[in-house]
Amino acid sequence: EVADLSTGLPEGAINGVVLQQPGVSGRVWDQSDVIAAAKDRSALVTVAADLLA
């Protein structure tokens, strides 16, 4: 499921979260709150980085 995480994680069970850096606008977002919330729920977190974006 693809979700907008700007307002937090969706309800229900979460196995993992994949985050993209930078975003589609080229901006690098501080995603530490989303990462911490996912880890609090025992989810795995991956950050995909496109350094040429």
mmCIF file as Biopython writes it, N, C-alpha, C and O atoms, coordinates in Angstrom:
data_model
#
loop_
_atom_site.group_PDB
_atom_site.id
_atom_site.type_symbol
_atom_site.label_atom_id
_atom_site.label_alt_id
_atom_site.label_comp_id
_atom_site.label_asym_id
_atom_site.label_entity_id
_atom_site.label_seq_id
_atom_site.pdbx_PDB_ins_code
_atom_site.Cartn_x
_atom_site.Cartn_y
_atom_site.Cartn_z
_atom_site.occupancy
_atom_site.B_iso_or_equiv
_atom_site.auth_seq_id
_atom_site.auth_asym_id
_atom_site.pdbx_PDB_model_num
ATOM 1   N N  . GLU A ? 1  ? 0.846  -1.173 0.000  1.0 0.0 1  A 1 
ATOM 2   C CA . GLU A ? 1  ? 0.000  0.000  0.000  1.0 0.0 1  A 1 
ATOM 3   C C  . GLU A ? 1  ? 0.892  1.236  0.000  1.0 0.0 1  A 1 
ATOM 4   O O  . GLU A ? 1  ? 1.857  1.306  0.761  1.0 0.0 1  A 1 
ATOM 5   N N  . VAL A ? 2  ? 0.579  2.199  -0.839 1.0 0.0 2  A 1 
ATOM 6   C CA . VAL A ? 2  ? 1.286  3.473  -0.871 1.0 0.0 2  A 1 
ATOM 7   C C  . VAL A ? 2  ? 0.477  4.464  -0.051 1.0 0.0 2  A 1 
ATOM 8   O O  . VAL A ? 2  ? -0.734 4.588  -0.232 1.0 0.0 2  A 1 
ATOM 9   N N  . ALA A ? 3  ? 1.148  5.170  0.853  1.0 0.0 3  A 1 
ATOM 10  C CA . ALA A ? 3  ? 0.442  6.103  1.731  1.0 0.0 3  A 1 
ATOM 11  C C  . ALA A ? 3  ? 1.234  7.395  1.876  1.0 0.0 3  A 1 
ATOM 12  O O  . ALA A ? 3  ? 2.463  7.390  1.820  1.0 0.0 3  A 1 
ATOM 13  N N  . ASP A ? 4  ? 0.521  8.498  2.061  1.0 0.0 4  A 1 
ATOM 14  C CA . ASP A ? 4  ? 1.137  9.788  2.367  1.0 0.0 4  A 1 
ATOM 15  C C  . ASP A ? 4  ? 1.449  9.788  3.859  1.0 0.0 4  A 1 
ATOM 16  O O  . ASP A ? 4  ? 0.534  9.787  4.682  1.0 0.0 4  A 1 
ATOM 17  N N  . LEU A ? 5  ? 2.720  9.790  4.211  1.0 0.0 5  A 1 
ATOM 18  C CA . LEU A ? 5  ? 3.115  9.698  5.613  1.0 0.0 5  A 1 
ATOM 19  C C  . LEU A ? 5  ? 3.346  11.058 6.257  1.0 0.0 5  A 1 
ATOM 20  O O  . LEU A ? 5  ? 3.838  11.130 7.383  1.0 0.0 5  A 1 
ATOM 21  N N  . SER A ? 6  ? 2.999  12.134 5.564  1.0 0.0 6  A 1 
ATOM 22  C CA . SER A ? 6  ? 3.206  13.470 6.123  1.0 0.0 6  A 1 
ATOM 23  C C  . SER A ? 6  ? 2.338  13.722 7.349  1.0 0.0 6  A 1 
ATOM 24  O O  . SER A ? 6  ? 2.632  14.612 8.147  1.0 0.0 6  A 1 
ATOM 25  N N  . THR A ? 7  ? 1.276  12.949 7.501  1.0 0.0 7  A 1 
ATOM 26  C CA . THR A ? 7  ? 0.404  13.104 8.671  1.0 0.0 7  A 1 
ATOM 27  C C  . THR A ? 7  ? 0.573  11.957 9.656  1.0 0.0 7  A 1 
ATOM 28  O O  . THR A ? 7  ? -0.188 11.851 10.617 1.0 0.0 7  A 1 
ATOM 29  N N  . GLY A ? 8  ? 1.561  11.099 9.429  1.0 0.0 8  A 1 
ATOM 30  C CA . GLY A ? 8  ? 1.812  9.976  10.327 1.0 0.0 8  A 1 
ATOM 31  C C  . GLY A ? 8  ? 1.546  8.653  9.641  1.0 0.0 8  A 1 
ATOM 32  O O  . GLY A ? 8  ? 1.139  8.602  8.481  1.0 0.0 8  A 1 
ATOM 33  N N  . LEU A ? 9  ? 1.783  7.592  10.377 1.0 0.0 9  A 1 
ATOM 34  C CA . LEU A ? 9  ? 1.590  6.244  9.843  1.0 0.0 9  A 1 
ATOM 35  C C  . LEU A ? 9  ? 0.117  5.872  9.840  1.0 0.0 9  A 1 
ATOM 36  O O  . LEU A ? 9  ? -0.638 6.330  10.697 1.0 0.0 9  A 1 
ATOM 37  N N  . PRO A ? 10 ? -0.305 5.043  8.882  1.0 0.0 10 A 1 
ATOM 38  C CA . PRO A ? 10 ? -1.698 4.588  8.867  1.0 0.0 10 A 1 
ATOM 39  C C  . PRO A ? 10 ? -1.973 3.637  10.029 1.0 0.0 10 A 1 
ATOM 40  O O  . PRO A ? 10 ? -1.052 3.057  10.604 1.0 0.0 10 A 1 
ATOM 41  N N  . GLU A ? 11 ? -3.238 3.488  10.361 1.0 0.0 11 A 1 
ATOM 42  C CA . GLU A ? 11 ? -3.648 2.568  11.424 1.0 0.0 11 A 1 
ATOM 43  C C  . GLU A ? 11 ? -3.436 1.130  10.977 1.0 0.0 11 A 1 
ATOM 44  O O  . GLU A ? 11 ? -3.328 0.853  9.782  1.0 0.0 11 A 1 
ATOM 45  N N  . GLY A ? 12 ? -3.377 0.226  11.933 1.0 0.0 12 A 1 
ATOM 46  C CA . GLY A ? 12 ? -3.253 -1.189 11.620 1.0 0.0 12 A 1 
ATOM 47  C C  . GLY A ? 12 ? -1.814 -1.664 11.670 1.0 0.0 12 A 1 
ATOM 48  O O  . GLY A ? 12 ? -0.893 -0.910 11.984 1.0 0.0 12 A 1 
ATOM 49  N N  . ALA A ? 13 ? -1.653 -2.930 11.352 1.0 0.0 13 A 1 
ATOM 50  C CA . ALA A ? 13 ? -0.331 -3.559 11.399 1.0 0.0 13 A 1 
ATOM 51  C C  . ALA A ? 13 ? 0.559  -3.035 10.277 1.0 0.0 13 A 1 
ATOM 52  O O  . ALA A ? 13 ? 0.108  -2.832 9.150  1.0 0.0 13 A 1 
ATOM 53  N N  . ILE A ? 14 ? 1.811  -2.825 10.602 1.0 0.0 14 A 1 
ATOM 54  C CA . ILE A ? 14 ? 2.802  -2.376 9.619  1.0 0.0 14 A 1 
ATOM 55  C C  . ILE A ? 14 ? 4.016  -3.281 9.753  1.0 0.0 14 A 1 
ATOM 56  O O  . ILE A ? 14 ? 4.576  -3.424 10.839 1.0 0.0 14 A 1 
ATOM 57  N N  . ASN A ? 15 ? 4.419  -3.891 8.646  1.0 0.0 15 A 1 
ATOM 58  C CA . ASN A ? 15 ? 5.608  -4.745 8.644  1.0 0.0 15 A 1 
ATOM 59  C C  . ASN A ? 15 ? 6.861  -3.959 8.298  1.0 0.0 15 A 1 
ATOM 60  O O  . ASN A ? 15 ? 7.944  -4.243 8.809  1.0 0.0 15 A 1 
ATOM 61  N N  . GLY A ? 16 ? 6.705  -2.968 7.427  1.0 0.0 16 A 1 
ATOM 62  C CA . GLY A ? 16 ? 7.858  -2.199 7.001  1.0 0.0 16 A 1 
ATOM 63  C C  . GLY A ? 16 ? 7.447  -0.923 6.300  1.0 0.0 16 A 1 
ATOM 64  O O  . GLY A ? 16 ? 6.311  -0.773 5.850  1.0 0.0 16 A 1 
ATOM 65  N N  . VAL A ? 17 ? 8.397  -0.006 6.216  1.0 0.0 17 A 1 
ATOM 66  C CA . VAL A ? 17 ? 8.179  1.283  5.568  1.0 0.0 17 A 1 
ATOM 67  C C  . VAL A ? 17 ? 9.365  1.532  4.638  1.0 0.0 17 A 1 
ATOM 68  O O  . VAL A ? 17 ? 10.515 1.345  5.033  1.0 0.0 17 A 1 
ATOM 69  N N  . VAL A ? 18 ? 9.088  1.952  3.406  1.0 0.0 18 A 1 
ATOM 70  C CA . VAL A ? 18 ? 10.133 2.339  2.461  1.0 0.0 18 A 1 
ATOM 71  C C  . VAL A ? 18 ? 9.970  3.829  2.194  1.0 0.0 18 A 1 
ATOM 72  O O  . VAL A ? 18 ? 8.920  4.271  1.728  1.0 0.0 18 A 1 
ATOM 73  N N  . LEU A ? 19 ? 11.003 4.594  2.488  1.0 0.0 19 A 1 
ATOM 74  C CA . LEU A ? 19 ? 10.988 6.043  2.299  1.0 0.0 19 A 1 
ATOM 75  C C  . LEU A ? 19 ? 11.937 6.409  1.169  1.0 0.0 19 A 1 
ATOM 76  O O  . LEU A ? 19 ? 12.952 5.741  0.972  1.0 0.0 19 A 1 
ATOM 77  N N  . GLN A ? 20 ? 11.621 7.457  0.429  1.0 0.0 20 A 1 
ATOM 78  C CA . GLN A ? 20 ? 12.444 7.913  -0.693 1.0 0.0 20 A 1 
ATOM 79  C C  . GLN A ? 20 ? 13.083 9.252  -0.341 1.0 0.0 20 A 1 
ATOM 80  O O  . GLN A ? 20 ? 12.413 10.149 0.170  1.0 0.0 20 A 1 
ATOM 81  N N  . GLN A ? 21 ? 14.366 9.385  -0.612 1.0 0.0 21 A 1 
ATOM 82  C CA . GLN A ? 21 ? 15.072 10.648 -0.451 1.0 0.0 21 A 1 
ATOM 83  C C  . GLN A ? 21 ? 15.878 10.897 -1.707 1.0 0.0 21 A 1 
ATOM 84  O O  . GLN A ? 21 ? 16.485 9.935  -2.178 1.0 0.0 21 A 1 
ATOM 85  N N  . PRO A ? 22 ? 15.956 12.053 -2.295 1.0 0.0 22 A 1 
ATOM 86  C CA . PRO A ? 22 ? 15.040 13.149 -2.016 1.0 0.0 22 A 1 
ATOM 87  C C  . PRO A ? 22 ? 13.661 12.863 -2.582 1.0 0.0 22 A 1 
ATOM 88  O O  . PRO A ? 22 ? 13.472 11.911 -3.340 1.0 0.0 22 A 1 
ATOM 89  N N  . GLY A ? 23 ? 12.696 13.699 -2.204 1.0 0.0 23 A 1 
ATOM 90  C CA . GLY A ? 23 ? 11.328 13.549 -2.703 1.0 0.0 23 A 1 
ATOM 91  C C  . GLY A ? 23 ? 11.232 13.945 -4.167 1.0 0.0 23 A 1 
ATOM 92  O O  . GLY A ? 23 ? 12.241 14.290 -4.782 1.0 0.0 23 A 1 
ATOM 93  N N  . VAL A ? 24 ? 10.033 13.900 -4.731 1.0 0.0 24 A 1 
ATOM 94  C CA . VAL A ? 24 ? 9.842  14.200 -6.156 1.0 0.0 24 A 1 
ATOM 95  C C  . VAL A ? 24 ? 10.216 15.633 -6.502 1.0 0.0 24 A 1 
ATOM 96  O O  . VAL A ? 24 ? 10.536 15.921 -7.655 1.0 0.0 24 A 1 
ATOM 97  N N  . SER A ? 25 ? 10.182 16.546 -5.520 1.0 0.0 25 A 1 
ATOM 98  C CA . SER A ? 25 ? 10.538 17.939 -5.772 1.0 0.0 25 A 1 
ATOM 99  C C  . SER A ? 25 ? 12.039 18.180 -5.653 1.0 0.0 25 A 1 
ATOM 100 O O  . SER A ? 25 ? 12.519 19.272 -5.957 1.0 0.0 25 A 1 
ATOM 101 N N  . GLY A ? 26 ? 12.789 17.157 -5.209 1.0 0.0 26 A 1 
ATOM 102 C CA . GLY A ? 26 ? 14.216 17.311 -4.994 1.0 0.0 26 A 1 
ATOM 103 C C  . GLY A ? 26 ? 14.565 17.717 -3.576 1.0 0.0 26 A 1 
ATOM 104 O O  . GLY A ? 26 ? 15.740 17.787 -3.218 1.0 0.0 26 A 1 
ATOM 105 N N  . ARG A ? 27 ? 13.554 17.984 -2.771 1.0 0.0 27 A 1 
ATOM 106 C CA . ARG A ? 27 ? 13.766 18.397 -1.384 1.0 0.0 27 A 1 
ATOM 107 C C  . ARG A ? 27 ? 14.065 17.180 -0.512 1.0 0.0 27 A 1 
ATOM 108 O O  . ARG A ? 27 ? 13.444 16.128 -0.664 1.0 0.0 27 A 1 
ATOM 109 N N  . VAL A ? 28 ? 15.016 17.334 0.397  1.0 0.0 28 A 1 
ATOM 110 C CA . VAL A ? 28 ? 15.324 16.289 1.368  1.0 0.0 28 A 1 
ATOM 111 C C  . VAL A ? 28 ? 14.526 16.580 2.632  1.0 0.0 28 A 1 
ATOM 112 O O  . VAL A ? 28 ? 14.655 17.650 3.226  1.0 0.0 28 A 1 
ATOM 113 N N  . TRP A ? 29 ? 13.702 15.621 3.036  1.0 0.0 29 A 1 
ATOM 114 C CA . TRP A ? 29 ? 12.817 15.778 4.187  1.0 0.0 29 A 1 
ATOM 115 C C  . TRP A ? 29 ? 13.422 15.131 5.422  1.0 0.0 29 A 1 
ATOM 116 O O  . TRP A ? 29 ? 14.104 14.111 5.323  1.0 0.0 29 A 1 
ATOM 117 N N  . ASP A ? 30 ? 13.174 15.723 6.585  1.0 0.0 30 A 1 
ATOM 118 C CA . ASP A ? 30 ? 13.550 15.102 7.856  1.0 0.0 30 A 1 
ATOM 119 C C  . ASP A ? 30 ? 12.472 14.077 8.184  1.0 0.0 30 A 1 
ATOM 120 O O  . ASP A ? 30 ? 11.359 14.444 8.562  1.0 0.0 30 A 1 
ATOM 121 N N  . GLN A ? 31 ? 12.788 12.817 8.045  1.0 0.0 31 A 1 
ATOM 122 C CA . GLN A ? 31 ? 11.811 11.753 8.249  1.0 0.0 31 A 1 
ATOM 123 C C  . GLN A ? 31 ? 12.041 11.012 9.561  1.0 0.0 31 A 1 
ATOM 124 O O  . GLN A ? 31 ? 11.576 9.885  9.732  1.0 0.0 31 A 1 
ATOM 125 N N  . SER A ? 32 ? 12.763 11.648 10.492 1.0 0.0 32 A 1 
ATOM 126 C CA . SER A ? 32 ? 13.089 10.986 11.749 1.0 0.0 32 A 1 
ATOM 127 C C  . SER A ? 32 ? 11.850 10.652 12.571 1.0 0.0 32 A 1 
ATOM 128 O O  . SER A ? 32 ? 11.837 9.635  13.264 1.0 0.0 32 A 1 
ATOM 129 N N  . ASP A ? 33 ? 10.804 11.486 12.514 1.0 0.0 33 A 1 
ATOM 130 C CA . ASP A ? 33 ? 9.571  11.191 13.261 1.0 0.0 33 A 1 
ATOM 131 C C  . ASP A ? 33 ? 8.872  9.951  12.709 1.0 0.0 33 A 1 
ATOM 132 O O  . ASP A ? 33 ? 8.390  9.116  13.474 1.0 0.0 33 A 1 
ATOM 133 N N  . VAL A ? 34 ? 8.819  9.832  11.390 1.0 0.0 34 A 1 
ATOM 134 C CA . VAL A ? 34 ? 8.190  8.661  10.766 1.0 0.0 34 A 1 
ATOM 135 C C  . VAL A ? 34 ? 9.002  7.406  11.079 1.0 0.0 34 A 1 
ATOM 136 O O  . VAL A ? 34 ? 8.437  6.353  11.374 1.0 0.0 34 A 1 
ATOM 137 N N  . ILE A ? 35 ? 10.324 7.522  11.015 1.0 0.0 35 A 1 
ATOM 138 C CA . ILE A ? 35 ? 11.184 6.377  11.311 1.0 0.0 35 A 1 
ATOM 139 C C  . ILE A ? 35 ? 11.006 5.935  12.759 1.0 0.0 35 A 1 
ATOM 140 O O  . ILE A ? 35 ? 10.887 4.741  13.032 1.0 0.0 35 A 1 
ATOM 141 N N  . ALA A ? 36 ? 10.987 6.887  13.686 1.0 0.0 36 A 1 
ATOM 142 C CA . ALA A ? 36 ? 10.811 6.551  15.106 1.0 0.0 36 A 1 
ATOM 143 C C  . ALA A ? 36 ? 9.454  5.899  15.355 1.0 0.0 36 A 1 
ATOM 144 O O  . ALA A ? 36 ? 9.360  4.927  16.106 1.0 0.0 36 A 1 
ATOM 145 N N  . ALA A ? 37 ? 8.401  6.430  14.727 1.0 0.0 37 A 1 
ATOM 146 C CA . ALA A ? 37 ? 7.059  5.857  14.904 1.0 0.0 37 A 1 
ATOM 147 C C  . ALA A ? 37 ? 6.997  4.439  14.351 1.0 0.0 37 A 1 
ATOM 148 O O  . ALA A ? 37 ? 6.372  3.566  14.953 1.0 0.0 37 A 1 
ATOM 149 N N  . ALA A ? 38 ? 7.637  4.204  13.213 1.0 0.0 38 A 1 
ATOM 150 C CA . ALA A ? 38 ? 7.645  2.864  12.625 1.0 0.0 38 A 1 
ATOM 151 C C  . ALA A ? 38 ? 8.409  1.890  13.520 1.0 0.0 38 A 1 
ATOM 152 O O  . ALA A ? 38 ? 7.962  0.763  13.734 1.0 0.0 38 A 1 
ATOM 153 N N  . LYS A ? 39 ? 9.552  2.315  14.039 1.0 0.0 39 A 1 
ATOM 154 C CA . LYS A ? 39 ? 10.344 1.446  14.907 1.0 0.0 39 A 1 
ATOM 155 C C  . LYS A ? 39 ? 9.606  1.165  16.219 1.0 0.0 39 A 1 
ATOM 156 O O  . LYS A ? 39 ? 9.722  0.070  16.769 1.0 0.0 39 A 1 
ATOM 157 N N  . ASP A ? 40 ? 8.851  2.143  16.723 1.0 0.0 40 A 1 
ATOM 158 C CA . ASP A ? 40 ? 8.039  1.922  17.929 1.0 0.0 40 A 1 
ATOM 159 C C  . ASP A ? 40 ? 7.002  0.831  17.713 1.0 0.0 40 A 1 
ATOM 160 O O  . ASP A ? 40 ? 6.571  0.170  18.658 1.0 0.0 40 A 1 
ATOM 161 N N  . ARG A ? 41 ? 6.605  0.649  16.449 1.0 0.0 41 A 1 
ATOM 162 C CA . ARG A ? 41 ? 5.617  -0.388 16.106 1.0 0.0 41 A 1 
ATOM 163 C C  . ARG A ? 41 ? 6.288  -1.643 15.555 1.0 0.0 41 A 1 
ATOM 164 O O  . ARG A ? 41 ? 5.634  -2.482 14.936 1.0 0.0 41 A 1 
ATOM 165 N N  . SER A ? 42 ? 7.582  -1.766 15.779 1.0 0.0 42 A 1 
ATOM 166 C CA . SER A ? 42 ? 8.396  -2.930 15.386 1.0 0.0 42 A 1 
ATOM 167 C C  . SER A ? 42 ? 8.440  -3.153 13.880 1.0 0.0 42 A 1 
ATOM 168 O O  . SER A ? 42 ? 8.579  -4.289 13.424 1.0 0.0 42 A 1 
ATOM 169 N N  . ALA A ? 43 ? 8.324  -2.086 13.109 1.0 0.0 43 A 1 
ATOM 170 C CA . ALA A ? 43 ? 8.395  -2.189 11.651 1.0 0.0 43 A 1 
ATOM 171 C C  . ALA A ? 43 ? 9.832  -1.956 11.191 1.0 0.0 43 A 1 
ATOM 172 O O  . ALA A ? 43 ? 10.585 -1.219 11.828 1.0 0.0 43 A 1 
ATOM 173 N N  . LEU A ? 44 ? 10.202 -2.586 10.089 1.0 0.0 44 A 1 
ATOM 174 C CA . LEU A ? 44 ? 11.493 -2.336 9.459  1.0 0.0 44 A 1 
ATOM 175 C C  . LEU A ? 44 ? 11.396 -1.065 8.629  1.0 0.0 44 A 1 
ATOM 176 O O  . LEU A ? 44 ? 10.338 -0.764 8.078  1.0 0.0 44 A 1 
ATOM 177 N N  . VAL A ? 45 ? 12.493 -0.315 8.536  1.0 0.0 45 A 1 
ATOM 178 C CA . VAL A ? 45 ? 12.504 0.932  7.772  1.0 0.0 45 A 1 
ATOM 179 C C  . VAL A ? 45 ? 13.666 0.898  6.788  1.0 0.0 45 A 1 
ATOM 180 O O  . VAL A ? 45 ? 14.795 0.566  7.152  1.0 0.0 45 A 1 
ATOM 181 N N  . THR A ? 46 ? 13.375 1.247  5.532  1.0 0.0 46 A 1 
ATOM 182 C CA . THR A ? 46 ? 14.385 1.370  4.488  1.0 0.0 46 A 1 
ATOM 183 C C  . THR A ? 46 ? 14.266 2.756  3.880  1.0 0.0 46 A 1 
ATOM 184 O O  . THR A ? 46 ? 13.161 3.231  3.616  1.0 0.0 46 A 1 
ATOM 185 N N  . VAL A ? 47 ? 15.404 3.406  3.657  1.0 0.0 47 A 1 
ATOM 186 C CA . VAL A ? 47 ? 15.409 4.700  2.975  1.0 0.0 47 A 1 
ATOM 187 C C  . VAL A ? 47 ? 16.149 4.514  1.661  1.0 0.0 47 A 1 
ATOM 188 O O  . VAL A ? 47 ? 17.336 4.188  1.644  1.0 0.0 47 A 1 
ATOM 189 N N  . ALA A ? 48 ? 15.433 4.724  0.555  1.0 0.0 48 A 1 
ATOM 190 C CA . ALA A ? 48 ? 16.025 4.641  -0.778 1.0 0.0 48 A 1 
ATOM 191 C C  . ALA A ? 48 ? 16.517 6.034  -1.153 1.0 0.0 48 A 1 
ATOM 192 O O  . ALA A ? 48 ? 15.745 6.993  -1.130 1.0 0.0 48 A 1 
ATOM 193 N N  . ALA A ? 49 ? 17.800 6.151  -1.498 1.0 0.0 49 A 1 
ATOM 194 C CA . ALA A ? 49 ? 18.377 7.454  -1.810 1.0 0.0 49 A 1 
ATOM 195 C C  . ALA A ? 49 ? 18.855 7.485  -3.259 1.0 0.0 49 A 1 
ATOM 196 O O  . ALA A ? 49 ? 19.625 6.626  -3.689 1.0 0.0 49 A 1 
ATOM 197 N N  . ASP A ? 50 ? 18.389 8.482  -4.003 1.0 0.0 50 A 1 
ATOM 198 C CA . ASP A ? 50 ? 18.844 8.716  -5.368 1.0 0.0 50 A 1 
ATOM 199 C C  . ASP A ? 50 ? 19.752 9.934  -5.321 1.0 0.0 50 A 1 
ATOM 200 O O  . ASP A ? 50 ? 19.274 11.068 -5.369 1.0 0.0 50 A 1 
ATOM 201 N N  . LEU A ? 51 ? 21.044 9.712  -5.229 1.0 0.0 51 A 1 
ATOM 202 C CA . LEU A ? 51 ? 21.994 10.801 -5.041 1.0 0.0 51 A 1 
ATOM 203 C C  . LEU A ? 51 ? 22.137 11.692 -6.268 1.0 0.0 51 A 1 
ATOM 204 O O  . LEU A ? 51 ? 22.688 12.789 -6.165 1.0 0.0 51 A 1 
ATOM 205 N N  . LEU A ? 52 ? 21.656 11.250 -7.422 1.0 0.0 52 A 1 
ATOM 206 C CA . LEU A ? 52 ? 21.741 12.062 -8.634 1.0 0.0 52 A 1 
ATOM 207 C C  . LEU A ? 52 ? 20.464 12.841 -8.904 1.0 0.0 52 A 1 
ATOM 208 O O  . LEU A ? 52 ? 20.387 13.567 -9.896 1.0 0.0 52 A 1 
ATOM 209 N N  . ALA A ? 53 ? 19.464 12.707 -8.047 1.0 0.0 53 A 1 
ATOM 210 C CA . ALA A ? 53 ? 18.185 13.404 -8.261 1.0 0.0 53 A 1 
ATOM 211 C C  . ALA A ? 53 ? 18.326 14.882 -7.989 1.0 0.0 53 A 1 
ATOM 212 O O  . ALA A ? 53 ? 17.356 15.629 -8.117 1.0 0.0 53 A 1 
#
